[in-house]
Amino acid sequence: MTAKKIKPAKYTKTTILIVGEGQTEKAFLQYLKELYVTREADFVIKVECGSGGGPKGVVQKTVRLRSSRAYDRCFVLVDADRPLETDSKLEERMHKKPRIEILKSTPCIEGLFLAILQHPNFSQKNALSDNCKREFETNYISDDKKTDKRSYADKFTRPILDERRKNIQELDAILKAMQV
């Protein structure tokens, strides 16, 4: 009589969905994912693009994406310059398990970038989105390259990000969402 082979138990990884408001957010989130998350991690991160249209549209797309797959956690990264206007139906859908958690960049993703890069005379609290976009595109990464995740490698190195997350709550929240 031969011994019965025991199959190892299947292990499922925790799945995290992070939806960025637009292509720039998606590219930056993908860059962070590649920089920090290894294949050996006990979780998987899926980064998607909310296709712009403001916070409400991004949340609605996230609700649809969440229902298409079994995610354990869901996050949305939106600009803080436009309020998230929801109705009771959308609020209810956001709070179903897994609840959709909101991450914000003030006043926009380029404002967060300028804060991380410690742009001279820059204050996130007083900044306007148009000015942030112009400053960032003029001094760091042009508009046509912001949607390429490789564009962030030179400016946003791991040592810079690790140091800046101590003082920039928004960056810290994004990295915590990625379980970093």
C-alpha positions in Angstrom: 0.0 0.0 0.0 1.4 3.4 -1.0 1.2 6.5 1.1 -1.4 9.0 0.1 0.2 12.3 -1.1 -1.0 15.3 0.8 -1.4 18.4 -1.4 -0.4 21.6 0.2 -3.2 24.0 1.1 -3.9 26.7 -1.4 -2.9 30.1 -0.1 -4.7 33.1 -1.5 -3.0 36.5 -1.4 -4.7 39.6 -0.1 -5.9 41.7 -3.1 -5.8 45.5 -3.1 -7.4 47.7 -5.7 -6.1 51.3 -6.1 -7.8 53.5 -8.6 -6.1 56.8 -9.6 -8.1 59.7 -10.8 -6.3 59.9 -14.2 -3.4 58.6 -16.2 -0.8 60.5 -14.2 -2.0 59.0 -10.9 -2.0 55.6 -12.5 1.5 55.9 -13.8 2.8 57.2 -10.4 1.0 54.4 -8.5 2.4 51.8 -10.8 5.9 53.2 -10.3 5.4 53.0 -6.5 4.1 49.5 -6.8 7.2 48.4 -8.8 9.5 50.2 -6.5 8.1 48.8 -3.2 6.1 45.6 -3.8 7.9 42.3 -4.6 6.4 39.1 -6.0 7.1 37.4 -2.7 4.7 39.8 -0.9 1.6 38.2 0.6 -0.6 40.6 -1.3 -1.3 41.7 -4.8 -2.0 45.3 -5.9 -4.1 46.1 -9.0 -3.7 49.7 -10.2 -6.4 51.1 -12.4 -7.2 54.5 -14.0 -10.4 56.2 -13.1 -10.3 58.1 -16.5 -10.6 61.5 -14.9 -14.0 63.2 -14.7 -13.7 64.2 -11.1 -13.9 62.3 -7.8 -17.5 61.0 -8.2 -16.8 59.4 -11.6 -13.6 57.7 -10.2 -15.5 56.3 -7.2 -18.3 55.1 -9.5 -15.7 53.3 -11.6 -14.1 51.8 -8.5 -17.5 50.4 -7.4 -17.8 48.7 -10.8 -14.3 47.3 -10.7 -14.8 46.1 -7.1 -17.8 44.1 -8.1 -16.0 42.5 -11.0 -13.4 40.8 -8.8 -13.0 39.8 -5.1 -10.8 42.5 -3.6 -9.9 42.6 0.1 -9.3 46.4 0.1 -10.2 49.2 -2.2 -8.7 52.7 -2.5 -9.3 55.8 -4.7 -6.6 58.5 -5.2 -8.3 61.8 -6.1 -7.3 65.5 -6.2 -8.5 67.5 -3.2 -9.3 70.5 -5.3 -12.7 69.2 -6.2 -15.1 67.9 -3.6 -16.5 64.3 -3.7 -20.2 64.9 -4.2 -22.1 61.7 -3.5 -25.7 60.8 -3.0 -27.1 58.3 -0.6 -27.0 55.5 -3.1 -23.4 56.0 -3.9 -22.5 56.4 -0.2 -24.2 53.0 0.4 -22.3 51.4 -2.4 -19.0 52.8 -1.2 -19.5 51.3 2.3 -20.2 47.8 1.1 -17.4 45.4 1.9 -14.7 46.0 1.1 -15.3 49.7 1.8 -13.8 52.2 -0.7 -11.3 54.3 1.1 -10.4 57.8 -0.2 -6.8 59.0 -0.6 -6.3 62.6 -1.5 -3.5 64.7 -3.1 -3.6 68.4 -2.3 -4.5 70.3 -4.3 -3.7 67.8 -7.1 -1.2 65.1 -7.8 1.3 67.6 -9.1 1.0 69.5 -5.8 1.9 66.3 -4.0 4.8 65.8 -6.4 6.1 69.3 -5.7 5.8 68.7 -1.9 7.8 65.5 -2.2 10.4 67.2 -4.3 10.5 70.1 -1.8 10.0 72.6 -4.6 11.3 76.1 -3.6 8.8 78.4 -2.0 6.0 75.8 -2.4 3.1 75.3 0.0 0.5 72.7 -0.6 -2.0 74.5 1.5 -1.9 77.7 -0.6 -1.3 76.2 -4.0 -3.7 76.2 -7.0 -3.9 73.2 -9.3 -3.1 75.1 -12.5 0.0 76.6 -10.9 1.1 73.2 -9.5 0.7 71.5 -12.9 2.6 74.3 -14.7 5.5 74.3 -12.1 5.8 70.5 -12.1 5.7 70.2 -15.9 8.2 73.1 -16.4 10.7 72.0 -13.8 10.4 68.3 -13.5 8.4 66.0 -15.8 6.7 67.3 -19.0 3.0 66.7 -19.6 3.6 64.2 -22.3 5.8 62.1 -20.0 3.8 62.2 -16.8 1.8 59.1 -17.9 4.9 57.0 -18.2 5.8 55.3 -15.0 9.4 55.2 -15.9 9.5 59.1 -15.9 9.3 59.1 -12.1 12.5 57.0 -11.4 15.0 59.8 -11.5 13.1 62.3 -9.4 11.3 60.0 -6.9 13.9 57.6 -5.7 13.2 55.2 -2.9 15.4 57.1 -0.4 13.6 60.4 -1.2 10.2 58.8 -0.8 11.1 57.0 2.4 12.4 60.3 3.9 9.5 62.5 2.7 6.7 60.1 3.9 7.7 61.0 7.4 6.4 64.6 6.8 3.9 64.2 4.0 0.8 62.5 5.3 -0.7 62.0 1.8 2.4 60.1 0.6 2.4 58.0 3.8 -1.3 57.2 3.3 -0.6 56.0 -0.3 2.3 53.8 0.8 0.3 52.4 3.7 -2.5 51.5 1.3 0.2 49.6 -0.6 1.1 47.9 2.6 4.5 49.5 2.7 
